[in-house]
């Protein structure tokens, strides 16, 4: 009996490896391959590899239903639609104004605002309506508790930073900045609603608890990023300080000056008529 159980466990681990973790690795590998080559064929192959990885991850609830890893694929399949709408909407908002490269028509700004609004409404429906990602009728996807508060907090911070950057650095970007401030305000409003209004499957207390955890994660990521940049700068500074001073170059000799003068003279004066 123990041998059968061990064999079954090994089979499930191999299924999770080939049907989830290898597809997870295919996504960054495909993106890196598509961006690191100038050949159109290789770029298409890299994009296809990344797309195939995303599809296999989304199919993991059906291909490996008994594996805990399938919950991540289940959440990805649930949120990929609204997240793509929001990302495309922000892209249209950002590049429909006065940008030097990749400028889009001004009419795309309204489309971007609409797509962003639809994406937010879709995600709101997952929290306060009947669209909450569930692994079973009585089990909410545990990754949803992590994603939703983190997404709102991160979107609010990034949208505010982008809006301020557009005002300070950009030229004639007030309309796009106002749109990003609107996105930030919408995210903050949803955070406040989640802290005070219960959903059909998620209470305000649960949301508040996971929001604190999301804030701690973001603070940890920010501190870790700054420390890594500081350590990298210190390593470069220490290495450059340890290098010997550069050797001075002796001035040119008289013969070298004459040779340079003759070369310059032979290339000046134009053609004789």
QUIRALIN-V289527 format. One line per field, one symbol per residue. ss: DSSP state (2 for helix, 1 for strand, 0 for the rest). phi: phi as a letter, one per 40 degrees, with the letter a starting at -180 (. if undefined). Layout:
ss = ???
phi = ???
This chain:
ss = 022222222222222222222222222222222220000222222222222222222202222000000222222222222222222222222200000000000022222222222222222222220000011100110222222222222222222222222222000002222222222222222222222200000002222222222222222222222222222222222222220000000000022222222222220000000
phi = .cccccccccccccccccbbccdcccccccccccccbccccccccccccccccccccccccccbccccccccccccccbcccccccccccccccbcbcbcbgcbcccccccccccccccccccccccbbbbccbcadbbcdcccccccccccccccccccccccccccbcbfbccccccccccccccccccccccbbcccbbccccccccccccccccccccccccccccccccccccccccccccccccccccccccccccccccbbhgccc
